[in-house]
Amino acid sequence: MVWVLVGLCLVGCAISSYFTGVAYSWVRPDTRWIPAVCRMGEQTCATIVFSPQARVFGVPNSVLGQLFYLTLAVAAAGGGLDEPAIRLVLLGASGVTVVLGLYLTYSLLFVAQVSCVLCFTSHAINVVLFVMLLWRQSRFPAS
């Protein structure tokens, strides 16, 4: 299960890194080396990167996503999830990502009216990660 979690974190981090690159204009949204299904259209997905909902605490959500995915992957690969306090902190952070993801999904569908495959993928990854951490917490509760 740990390696599935790490794999999901790596995919989430790759998506977040792409969004971060676009947000800081390091990468064009429609760059050729990104698979066609993942490229952001100038008038659709790319516009959401610059929307007010795409920033929390003044930084792009994707930067926070990179931090979350890397922290969780390192903790999982390094055995940190065996430590109850670390597991609870990561479970809390994961819960926050799911709640934020619900808000962002609502904003995508009903406010911006944009169907962003990468956004929905990362939100789904966040839900799966939360369920995995919740399951692990229920199997190994804090002492």
DSSP file (Angstrom, degrees, kcal/mol; ACC not computed):
  #  RESIDUE AA STRUCTURE BP1 BP2  ACC     N-H-->O    O-->H-N    N-H-->O    O-->H-N    TCO  KAPPA ALPHA  PHI   PSI    X-CA   Y-CA   Z-CA
    1    1 A M     >        0   0    0      0, 0.0     4,-2.3     0, 0.0     5,-0.2   0.000 360.0 360.0 360.0 -34.2    0.0    0.0    0.0
    2    2 A V  H  >  +     0   0    0      1,-0.2     4,-2.5     2,-0.2     5,-0.2   0.903 360.0  48.7 -60.3 -41.8    2.9    2.4    0.7
    3    3 A W  H  > S+     0   0    0      2,-0.2     4,-2.3     1,-0.2    -1,-0.2   0.801 108.8  52.9 -73.9 -26.9    4.2    2.3   -2.8
    4    4 A V  H  > S+     0   0    0      2,-0.2     4,-2.6     1,-0.2    -1,-0.2   0.924 110.8  48.3 -66.9 -44.2    0.7    2.9   -4.2
    5    5 A L  H  X S+     0   0    0     -4,-2.3     4,-2.3     2,-0.2    -2,-0.2   0.924 112.5  47.7 -60.6 -46.2    0.5    5.9   -2.0
    6    6 A V  H  X S+     0   0    0     -4,-2.5     4,-2.2     2,-0.2    -1,-0.2   0.911 111.2  51.7 -62.2 -42.7    3.9    7.1   -3.1
    7    7 A G  H  X S+     0   0    0     -4,-2.3     4,-2.1     2,-0.2    -2,-0.2   0.912 109.7  48.4 -60.7 -43.7    3.0    6.6   -6.8
    8    8 A L  H  X S+     0   0    0     -4,-2.6     4,-2.8     1,-0.2    -1,-0.2   0.893 110.2  52.7 -63.2 -39.4   -0.2    8.6   -6.4
    9    9 A C  H  X S+     0   0    0     -4,-2.3     4,-2.6     1,-0.2    -2,-0.2   0.893 108.1  50.9 -62.7 -39.5    1.9   11.4   -4.7
   10   10 A L  H  X S+     0   0    0     -4,-2.2     4,-2.1     2,-0.2    -2,-0.2   0.897 111.4  46.8 -66.4 -40.0    4.3   11.4   -7.6
   11   11 A V  H  X S+     0   0    0     -4,-2.1     4,-2.3     2,-0.2    -2,-0.2   0.938 114.1  48.3 -65.6 -45.7    1.5   11.7  -10.1
   12   12 A G  H  X S+     0   0    0     -4,-2.8     4,-2.6     1,-0.2    -2,-0.2   0.891 111.5  50.2 -60.3 -40.0   -0.1   14.5   -8.0
   13   13 A C  H  X S+     0   0    0     -4,-2.6     4,-2.6     2,-0.2    -1,-0.2   0.875 108.1  52.8 -67.2 -37.7    3.2   16.2   -7.7
   14   14 A A  H  X S+     0   0    0     -4,-2.1     4,-2.0     2,-0.2    -2,-0.2   0.925 111.7  45.7 -63.0 -43.9    3.8   16.0  -11.5
   15   15 A I  H  X S+     0   0    0     -4,-2.3     4,-2.3     1,-0.2    -2,-0.2   0.939 114.2  48.5 -63.4 -46.6    0.3   17.7  -12.1
   16   16 A S  H  X S+     0   0    0     -4,-2.6     4,-2.7     1,-0.2    -2,-0.2   0.880 109.4  53.2 -61.4 -38.4    1.0   20.3   -9.5
   17   17 A S  H  X S+     0   0    0     -4,-2.6     4,-2.6     2,-0.2    -1,-0.2   0.894 107.9  50.3 -65.4 -39.6    4.4   21.0  -11.0
   18   18 A Y  H  X S+     0   0    0     -4,-2.0     4,-2.1     2,-0.2    -2,-0.2   0.939 112.5  46.7 -61.9 -47.5    2.9   21.6  -14.4
   19   19 A F  H  X S+     0   0    0     -4,-2.3     4,-2.9     1,-0.2    -2,-0.2   0.893 112.1  51.0 -62.3 -39.9    0.3   24.0  -12.9
   20   20 A T  H  X S+     0   0    0     -4,-2.7     4,-2.1     2,-0.2     6,-0.3   0.921 108.7  51.6 -63.4 -43.6    3.1   25.7  -11.0
   21   21 A G  H  <>S+     0   0    0     -4,-2.6     5,-2.9     1,-0.2     6,-1.7   0.890 113.7  44.1 -59.1 -40.8    5.2   26.1  -14.2
   22   22 A V  H ><5S+     0   0    0     -4,-2.1     3,-1.4     3,-0.2    -2,-0.2   0.914 110.7  54.7 -70.0 -43.1    2.2   27.6  -15.9
   23   23 A A  H 3<5S+     0   0    0     -4,-2.9    -2,-0.2     1,-0.3    -1,-0.2   0.854 115.5  38.5 -60.4 -36.1    1.3   29.9  -13.0
   24   24 A Y  T 3<5S-     0   0    0     -4,-2.1    -1,-0.3    -5,-0.2    -2,-0.2   0.275 113.9-116.8 -97.9  10.1    4.8   31.3  -12.9
   25   25 A S  T < 5S+     0   0    0     -3,-1.4    -3,-0.2     2,-0.2    -4,-0.1   0.776  81.0 123.5  59.6  30.3    5.1   31.4  -16.7
   26   26 A W  S   <S+     0   0    0     -5,-2.9     2,-0.4    -6,-0.3    -4,-0.2   0.716  76.9  33.0 -84.2 -24.3    8.0   28.9  -16.8
   27   27 A V  S    S-     0   0    0     -6,-1.7    -1,-0.2    -9,-0.1    -2,-0.2  -0.990  85.3-120.8-133.7 137.5    6.0   26.6  -19.0
   28   28 A R    >   -     0   0    0     -2,-0.4     3,-1.6     1,-0.1    12,-0.1  -0.563  25.8-125.6 -73.2 143.3    3.4   27.4  -21.7
   29   29 A P  T 3  S+     0   0    0      0, 0.0    11,-2.3     0, 0.0    -1,-0.1   0.787 109.6  39.9 -61.7 -26.6    0.0   25.9  -21.0
   30   30 A D  T 3  S+     0   0    0      9,-0.2     9,-0.1     3,-0.0    11,-0.0  -0.005  82.2 158.1-112.4  28.6    0.0   24.1  -24.4
   31   31 A T    X   -     0   0    0     -3,-1.6     3,-1.2     1,-0.1     9,-0.0  -0.192  46.4-125.4 -57.2 144.8    3.6   23.1  -24.6
   32   32 A R  T 3  S+     0   0    0      1,-0.2    -1,-0.1     7,-0.0     4,-0.1   0.784 102.5  63.0 -66.7 -30.9    4.3   20.2  -27.0
   33   33 A W  T 3  S+     0   0    0      2,-0.1    -1,-0.2     3,-0.0    -2,-0.1   0.582  85.8  86.9 -77.1  -6.8    6.1   17.9  -24.5
   34   34 A I  S <  S-     0   0    0     -3,-1.2     5,-0.2     1,-0.1     0, 0.0  -0.790  97.3-102.0 -86.8 132.5    2.9   17.6  -22.4
   35   35 A P    >>  -     0   0    0      0, 0.0     3,-1.9     0, 0.0     4,-1.0  -0.235  32.1-115.8 -53.4 142.8    0.6   14.8  -23.6
   36   36 A A  G >4 S+     0   0    0      1,-0.3     3,-0.6     2,-0.2    -2,-0.0   0.832 113.7  56.8 -52.9 -39.9   -2.3   16.3  -25.6
   37   37 A V  G 34 S+     0   0    0      1,-0.2    -1,-0.3    80,-0.0    80,-0.2   0.747 111.6  44.7 -66.1 -21.6   -4.9   15.1  -23.2
   38   38 A C  G <4 S+     0   0    0     -3,-1.9    -1,-0.2    79,-0.1    -2,-0.2   0.591  85.4 112.3 -98.6 -12.8   -3.1   17.0  -20.4
   39   39 A R    <<  -     0   0    0     -4,-1.0     2,-0.4    -3,-0.6    -9,-0.2  -0.331  65.7-126.8 -66.2 141.8   -2.4   20.3  -22.2
   40   40 A M        -     0   0    0    -11,-2.3     2,-0.3   -12,-0.1    -1,-0.1  -0.743  17.9-130.5 -88.5 132.4   -4.3   23.3  -21.0
   41   41 A G    > > -     0   0    0     -2,-0.4     5,-2.1     1,-0.1     3,-1.1  -0.604  17.3-124.9 -78.1 143.7   -6.2   25.3  -23.5
   42   42 A E  T 3 5S+     0   0    0     -2,-0.3    -1,-0.1     1,-0.3     5,-0.0   0.854 110.3  38.7 -56.8 -37.3   -5.5   29.1  -23.4
   43   43 A Q  T 3 5S+     0   0    0      3,-0.1    -1,-0.3     4,-0.1    -2,-0.0   0.441 127.5  28.2 -96.8   0.2   -9.2   29.9  -23.0
   44   44 A T  T X>5S+     0   0    0     -3,-1.1     3,-0.8    70,-0.0     4,-0.8   0.478 125.8  13.7-121.5 -95.1  -10.1   27.0  -20.7
   45   45 A C  H >>5S+     0   0    0      1,-0.3     3,-1.0     2,-0.2     4,-0.9   0.872 121.8  58.4 -58.6 -41.7   -7.8   25.3  -18.2
   46   46 A A  H >><S+     0   0    0     -5,-2.1     4,-0.6     1,-0.3     3,-0.5   0.829  99.0  60.0 -61.6 -31.0   -5.1   27.9  -18.4
   47   47 A T  H X4 S+     0   0    0     -3,-0.8     3,-0.7    -6,-0.4    -1,-0.3   0.821  98.0  58.2 -67.7 -29.1   -7.5   30.6  -17.2
   48   48 A I  H X< S+     0   0    0     -3,-1.0     3,-1.2    -4,-0.8    -1,-0.2   0.792  93.4  66.4 -73.1 -24.9   -8.2   28.9  -14.0
   49   49 A V  H << S+     0   0    0     -4,-0.9    -1,-0.2    -3,-0.5    -2,-0.2   0.806 107.8  41.3 -62.2 -27.6   -4.5   28.9  -13.0
   50   50 A F  T << S+     0   0    0     -3,-0.7    -1,-0.3    -4,-0.6    -2,-0.2   0.296  92.5 110.0-104.1   7.7   -4.8   32.7  -12.8
   51   51 A S  S X  S-     0   0    0     -3,-1.2     3,-1.6    -4,-0.1     4,-0.1  -0.434  81.6-112.2 -80.2 159.1   -8.2   32.8  -11.1
   52   52 A P  G >  S+     0   0    0      0, 0.0     3,-1.3     0, 0.0    -1,-0.1   0.831 116.8  61.2 -59.3 -31.9   -8.6   34.0   -7.4
   53   53 A Q  G 3  S+     0   0    0      1,-0.3    -4,-0.1    51,-0.0    -5,-0.1   0.670  90.4  70.6 -68.8 -15.2   -9.6   30.4   -6.4
   54   54 A A  G <  S+     0   0    0     -3,-1.6     7,-2.7    -6,-0.2     2,-0.4   0.345  93.0  67.3 -85.4   7.8   -6.2   29.1   -7.6
   55   55 A R  E <   -A   60   0A   0     -3,-1.3     2,-0.4     5,-0.3    -1,-0.0  -0.993  53.4-179.0-133.9 133.7   -4.4   30.8   -4.7
   56   56 A V  E >  S-A   59   0A   0      3,-2.0     3,-1.6    -2,-0.4     8,-0.1  -0.998  81.6  -1.1-125.8 132.6   -4.5   30.1   -1.0
   57   57 A F  T 3  S-     0   0    0     -2,-0.4    -1,-0.1     1,-0.3    -2,-0.0   0.786 129.7 -62.9  58.1  28.4   -2.4   32.3    1.3
   58   58 A G  T 3  S+     0   0    0      1,-0.2    -1,-0.3    -3,-0.0     3,-0.0   0.298 117.1  96.4  85.3 -10.7   -1.1   34.2   -1.7
   59   59 A V  E <  S-A   56   0A   0     -3,-1.6    -3,-2.0     1,-0.1    -1,-0.2  -0.808  86.5 -89.1-110.7 154.9    0.7   31.3   -3.4
   60   60 A P  E >>  -A   55   0A   0      0, 0.0     4,-1.3     0, 0.0     3,-1.2  -0.316  31.9-125.6 -58.8 140.8   -0.7   29.1   -6.1
   61   61 A N  H 3> S+     0   0    0     -7,-2.7     4,-2.4     1,-0.3     5,-0.1   0.838 109.8  64.9 -53.2 -33.8   -2.6   26.0   -4.8
   62   62 A S  H 3> S+     0   0    0     -8,-0.4     4,-2.4     1,-0.2    -1,-0.3   0.835  96.4  54.2 -63.8 -32.5   -0.2   24.0   -7.0
   63   63 A V  H <> S+     0   0    0     -3,-1.2     4,-2.2     2,-0.2    -1,-0.2   0.923 110.2  46.6 -66.4 -43.4    2.8   25.0   -4.9
   64   64 A L  H  X S+     0   0    0     -4,-1.3     4,-2.6     1,-0.2    -2,-0.2   0.878 110.7  54.3 -63.8 -36.7    1.0   23.8   -1.7
   65   65 A G  H  X S+     0   0    0     -4,-2.4     4,-3.0     2,-0.2     5,-0.3   0.912 106.3  50.9 -62.4 -43.4    0.1   20.7   -3.6
   66   66 A Q  H  X S+     0   0    0     -4,-2.4     4,-2.5     1,-0.2     5,-0.3   0.936 112.0  47.5 -58.9 -46.4    3.8   20.0   -4.4
   67   67 A L  H  X S+     0   0    0     -4,-2.2     4,-2.3     2,-0.2    -2,-0.2   0.916 114.2  47.0 -61.2 -44.8    4.7   20.5   -0.8
   68   68 A F  H  X S+     0   0    0     -4,-2.6     4,-2.6     2,-0.2     5,-0.2   0.951 114.2  45.6 -62.9 -51.3    1.9   18.2    0.4
   69   69 A Y  H  X S+     0   0    0     -4,-3.0     4,-2.5     1,-0.2    -2,-0.2   0.906 115.4  46.4 -63.0 -42.5    2.6   15.4   -2.1
   70   70 A L  H  X S+     0   0    0     -4,-2.5     4,-2.5    -5,-0.3     5,-0.2   0.914 113.4  48.8 -67.4 -41.6    6.3   15.5   -1.5
   71   71 A T  H  X S+     0   0    0     -4,-2.3     4,-2.5    -5,-0.3    -2,-0.2   0.928 114.4  45.6 -62.4 -45.1    5.9   15.5    2.3
   72   72 A L  H  X S+     0   0    0     -4,-2.6     4,-2.6    -5,-0.2     5,-0.2   0.906 113.2  49.7 -66.2 -41.7    3.5   12.6    2.2
   73   73 A A  H  X S+     0   0    0     -4,-2.5     4,-2.8    -5,-0.2     5,-0.2   0.923 113.0  46.1 -63.8 -44.2    5.6   10.6   -0.3
   74   74 A V  H  X S+     0   0    0     -4,-2.5     4,-2.3     2,-0.2     6,-0.3   0.919 113.9  49.0 -64.8 -43.4    8.8   11.1    1.8
   75   75 A A  H  <>S+     0   0    0     -4,-2.5     5,-2.5    -5,-0.2     6,-0.9   0.916 114.6  45.2 -62.0 -43.1    6.9   10.2    5.0
   76   76 A A  H ><5S+     0   0    0     -4,-2.6     3,-1.0     4,-0.2    -2,-0.2   0.939 116.2  44.1 -66.9 -47.0    5.4    7.1    3.5
   77   77 A A  H 3<5S+     0   0    0     -4,-2.8    -1,-0.2     1,-0.2    -2,-0.2   0.823 115.7  49.2 -68.5 -30.4    8.6    5.9    1.9
   78   78 A G  T 3<5S-     0   0    0     -4,-2.3    -1,-0.2    -5,-0.2    -2,-0.2   0.365 118.0-105.8 -92.7   5.3   10.6    6.6    5.0
   79   79 A G  T X 5S+     0   0    0     -3,-1.0     3,-1.7    -4,-0.3     4,-0.3   0.553  78.8 133.1  85.4   6.8    8.3    4.9    7.5
   80   80 A G  G > < +     0   0    0     -5,-2.5     3,-1.4    -6,-0.3     7,-0.3   0.752  61.8  68.5 -63.1 -24.5    6.8    8.1    8.9
   81   81 A L  G 3  S+     0   0    0     -6,-0.9    -1,-0.3     1,-0.3    -5,-0.1   0.631  88.6  65.9 -72.4 -10.1    3.3    6.8    8.6
   82   82 A D  G <  S+     0   0    0     -3,-1.7    -1,-0.3    -6,-0.1    -2,-0.2   0.656  84.5  85.0 -79.5 -16.1    4.1    4.3   11.3
   83   83 A E  S <> S-     0   0    0     -3,-1.4     4,-2.7    -4,-0.3     5,-0.2  -0.787  76.0-147.4 -88.9 115.5    4.5    7.2   13.7
   84   84 A P  H  > S+     0   0    0      0, 0.0     4,-2.4     0, 0.0     5,-0.2   0.852  94.6  49.9 -53.8 -41.8    1.0    8.1   15.1
   85   85 A A  H  > S+     0   0    0      2,-0.2     4,-2.1     1,-0.2     5,-0.2   0.924 113.4  45.1 -66.5 -43.5    1.6   11.9   15.4
   86   86 A I  H  > S+     0   0    0     -6,-0.2     4,-2.6     1,-0.2     5,-0.2   0.921 112.8  52.0 -64.1 -43.4    3.0   12.2   11.8
   87   87 A R  H  X S+     0   0    0     -4,-2.7     4,-2.3    -7,-0.3    -2,-0.2   0.902 110.0  48.7 -60.6 -42.2    0.2   10.1   10.5
   88   88 A L  H  X S+     0   0    0     -4,-2.4     4,-2.4    -5,-0.2    -1,-0.2   0.898 110.9  49.6 -66.8 -40.4   -2.5   12.3   12.2
   89   89 A V  H  X S+     0   0    0     -4,-2.1     4,-2.6     2,-0.2    -2,-0.2   0.934 114.1  45.4 -62.9 -45.4   -0.9   15.5   10.9
   90   90 A L  H  X S+     0   0    0     -4,-2.6     4,-2.5     2,-0.2    -2,-0.2   0.862 110.9  53.2 -67.6 -35.2   -0.8   14.1    7.4
   91   91 A L  H  X S+     0   0    0     -4,-2.3     4,-2.3    -5,-0.2    -1,-0.2   0.913 110.6  47.9 -63.7 -42.1   -4.4   12.8    7.7
   92   92 A G  H  X S+     0   0    0     -4,-2.4     4,-2.1     2,-0.2    -2,-0.2   0.928 112.6  47.6 -62.9 -45.8   -5.5   16.3    8.8
   93   93 A A  H  X S+     0   0    0     -4,-2.6     4,-1.9     1,-0.2    -2,-0.2   0.892 111.6  51.5 -62.2 -39.1   -3.6   17.9    5.9
   94   94 A S  H  X S+     0   0    0     -4,-2.5     4,-1.9     1,-0.2    -1,-0.2   0.894 107.2  52.8 -65.2 -39.8   -5.1   15.4    3.5
   95   95 A G  H  X S+     0   0    0     -4,-2.3     4,-2.3     1,-0.2    -1,-0.2   0.897 107.4  52.0 -61.4 -40.7   -8.6   16.2    4.9
   96   96 A V  H  X S+     0   0    0     -4,-2.1     4,-2.8     1,-0.2     5,-0.2   0.896 107.2  52.8 -62.9 -40.1   -8.0   19.9    4.2
   97   97 A T  H  X S+     0   0    0     -4,-1.9     4,-2.4     1,-0.2    -1,-0.2   0.876 109.0  49.8 -64.1 -36.1   -7.0   19.0    0.6
   98   98 A V  H  X S+     0   0    0     -4,-1.9     4,-2.1     2,-0.2    -2,-0.2   0.931 112.2  46.4 -67.9 -44.9  -10.2   17.1    0.1
   99   99 A V  H  X S+     0   0    0     -4,-2.3     4,-1.9     2,-0.2    -2,-0.2   0.933 115.0  46.8 -62.8 -45.5  -12.4   19.9    1.4
  100  100 A L  H  X S+     0   0    0     -4,-2.8     4,-2.8     1,-0.2    -1,-0.2   0.898 110.1  54.8 -62.0 -39.7  -10.5   22.5   -0.7
  101  101 A G  H  X S+     0   0    0     -4,-2.4     4,-2.7    -5,-0.2    -1,-0.2   0.865 104.7  52.9 -62.1 -37.4  -10.9   20.1   -3.7
  102  102 A L  H  X S+     0   0    0     -4,-2.1     4,-2.3     2,-0.2    -1,-0.2   0.930 111.5  46.1 -63.3 -44.4  -14.6   20.0   -3.2
  103  103 A Y  H  X S+     0   0    0     -4,-1.9     4,-2.5     2,-0.2    -2,-0.2   0.928 114.4  47.5 -61.9 -45.5  -14.8   23.8   -3.3
  104  104 A L  H  X S+     0   0    0     -4,-2.8     4,-2.6     2,-0.2    -2,-0.2   0.867 110.4  51.9 -66.9 -36.2  -12.5   24.0   -6.3
  105  105 A T  H  X S+     0   0    0     -4,-2.7     4,-2.7     2,-0.2     5,-0.2   0.920 110.2  49.2 -64.7 -43.2  -14.5   21.3   -8.1
  106  106 A Y  H  X>S+     0   0    0     -4,-2.3     4,-3.1     1,-0.2     5,-0.7   0.938 111.8  49.5 -58.4 -46.4  -17.6   23.3   -7.5
  107  107 A S  I  X>S+     0   0    0     -4,-2.5     5,-3.2     1,-0.2     4,-1.2   0.894 111.9  48.7 -61.0 -40.8  -15.9   26.4   -8.8
  108  108 A L  I  <>S+     0   0    0     -4,-2.6     6,-2.5     3,-0.2     5,-0.6   0.951 119.1  36.9 -62.8 -48.9  -14.7   24.6  -11.9
  109  109 A L  I  <5S+     0   0    0     -4,-2.7    -2,-0.2     4,-0.2    -1,-0.2   0.890 132.5  20.3 -74.3 -40.5  -18.1   23.2  -12.7
  110  110 A F  I  <5S+     0   0    0     -4,-3.1    -3,-0.2    -5,-0.2    -2,-0.1   0.690 130.1  33.1-110.9 -21.6  -20.5   26.0  -11.8
  111  111 A V  I  <<S+     0   0    0     -4,-1.2    -3,-0.2    -5,-0.7    -4,-0.1   0.873 133.7  20.7 -98.1 -61.6  -18.5   29.2  -11.6
  112  112 A A  I   <S-     0   0    0     -5,-3.2    -4,-0.2     2,-0.1    -3,-0.2   0.739  88.6-145.7 -79.1 -23.1  -15.8   29.0  -14.3
  113  113 A Q      < +     0   0    0     -5,-0.6     2,-0.4    -6,-0.6    -4,-0.2   0.931  48.3 142.7  53.1  51.0  -17.7   26.3  -16.2
  114  114 A V        -     0   0    0     -6,-2.5     2,-0.9    -7,-0.1    -1,-0.2  -0.969  47.6-147.7-122.5 134.8  -14.4   24.6  -17.2
  115  115 A S        -     0   0    0     -2,-0.4     2,-0.7    -3,-0.1   -70,-0.2  -0.860  22.4-178.8-102.9  99.9  -13.8   20.9  -17.4
  116  116 A C     >  -     0   0    0     -2,-0.9     4,-2.5     1,-0.2     5,-0.2  -0.874  15.6-165.0-106.5 107.7  -10.2   20.5  -16.5
  117  117 A V  H  > S+     0   0    0     -2,-0.7     4,-2.4     1,-0.2    -1,-0.2   0.892  90.9  49.6 -58.1 -43.2   -9.0   16.8  -16.7
  118  118 A L  H  > S+     0   0    0      2,-0.2     4,-2.5     1,-0.2    -1,-0.2   0.888 110.3  50.4 -67.0 -38.1   -5.9   17.5  -14.7
  119  119 A C  H  > S+     0   0    0      2,-0.2     4,-2.4     1,-0.2    -2,-0.2   0.957 113.0  45.4 -62.7 -49.6   -7.8   19.3  -11.9
  120  120 A F  H  X S+     0   0    0     -4,-2.5     4,-2.2     1,-0.2    -2,-0.2   0.871 112.2  53.2 -63.3 -36.3  -10.3   16.5  -11.6
  121  121 A T  H  X S+     0   0    0     -4,-2.4     4,-2.5    -5,-0.2    -1,-0.2   0.937 110.3  46.1 -63.6 -46.7   -7.5   14.0  -11.6
  122  122 A S  H  X S+     0   0    0     -4,-2.5     4,-2.1     1,-0.2    -2,-0.2   0.881 112.3  50.8 -66.6 -36.2   -5.6   15.7   -8.8
  123  123 A H  H  X S+     0   0    0     -4,-2.4     4,-1.7     2,-0.2    -1,-0.2   0.895 111.0  49.1 -66.5 -38.3   -8.8   16.1   -6.7
  124  124 A A  H  X S+     0   0    0     -4,-2.2     4,-2.4     2,-0.2    -2,-0.2   0.905 109.2  52.4 -66.0 -41.1   -9.5   12.4   -7.2
  125  125 A I  H  X S+     0   0    0     -4,-2.5     4,-2.9     1,-0.2     5,-0.2   0.915 107.3  53.3 -59.0 -42.7   -6.0   11.5   -6.2
  126  126 A N  H  X S+     0   0    0     -4,-2.1     4,-2.2     1,-0.2    -1,-0.2   0.886 108.6  48.9 -61.5 -39.1   -6.5   13.6   -3.0
  127  127 A V  H  X S+     0   0    0     -4,-1.7     4,-2.5     2,-0.2    -1,-0.2   0.928 112.2  48.0 -65.8 -44.6   -9.6   11.7   -2.1
  128  128 A V  H  X S+     0   0    0     -4,-2.4     4,-2.6     1,-0.2    -2,-0.2   0.919 111.7  50.1 -62.8 -43.4   -7.9    8.4   -2.7
  129  129 A L  H  X S+     0   0    0     -4,-2.9     4,-2.6     2,-0.2    -1,-0.2   0.910 110.5  50.2 -60.8 -42.3   -4.9    9.5   -0.5
  130  130 A F  H  X S+     0   0    0     -4,-2.2     4,-2.7    -5,-0.2    -2,-0.2   0.926 111.1  48.1 -62.1 -45.1   -7.3   10.6    2.2
  131  131 A V  H  X S+     0   0    0     -4,-2.5     4,-2.7     2,-0.2    -2,-0.2   0.908 111.8  50.4 -62.4 -41.9   -9.1    7.3    2.2
  132  132 A M  H  X S+     0   0    0     -4,-2.6     4,-2.4     2,-0.2    -2,-0.2   0.920 113.3  44.9 -63.2 -43.3   -5.8    5.4    2.3
  133  133 A L  H  X S+     0   0    0     -4,-2.6     4,-2.5     2,-0.2    -2,-0.2   0.886 113.2  50.8 -67.7 -38.1   -4.6    7.5    5.2
  134  134 A L  H  X S+     0   0    0     -4,-2.7     4,-2.2     2,-0.2    -2,-0.2   0.911 111.0  48.7 -64.5 -42.5   -7.9    7.1    7.0
  135  135 A W  H  X S+     0   0    0     -4,-2.7     4,-1.7     2,-0.2    -2,-0.2   0.925 111.9  48.9 -62.4 -44.9   -7.8    3.3    6.5
  136  136 A R  H  X S+     0   0    0     -4,-2.4     4,-2.1     1,-0.2    -2,-0.2   0.903 110.3  51.4 -62.5 -40.8   -4.3    3.2    7.8
  137  137 A Q  H  < S+     0   0    0     -4,-2.5    -1,-0.2     1,-0.2    -2,-0.2   0.890 109.4  50.0 -64.1 -38.8   -5.3    5.3   10.8
  138  138 A S  H  < S+     0   0    0     -4,-2.2    -1,-0.2     1,-0.2    -2,-0.2   0.814 113.5  46.2 -70.2 -29.1   -8.2    2.9   11.6
  139  139 A R  H  < S+     0   0    0     -4,-1.7    -2,-0.2     1,-0.2    -1,-0.2   0.812 126.8  27.4 -80.0 -32.0   -5.9   -0.1   11.4
  140  140 A F  S  < S-     0   0    0     -4,-2.1    -1,-0.2    -5,-0.2    -2,-0.1  -0.576  83.4-172.6-130.6  68.6   -3.1    1.4   13.5
  141  141 A P        -     0   0    0      0, 0.0    -3,-0.1     0, 0.0    -4,-0.0  -0.186  37.4 -88.4 -64.0 156.7   -4.8    3.9   15.9
  142  142 A A              0   0    0      1,-0.1   -59,-0.0   -58,-0.1    -5,-0.0  -0.350 360.0 360.0 -63.1 143.2   -2.6    6.2   18.0
  143  143 A S              0   0    0     -3,-0.1    -1,-0.1    -2,-0.0     0, 0.0   0.448 360.0 360.0 -85.2 360.0   -1.7    4.6   21.4
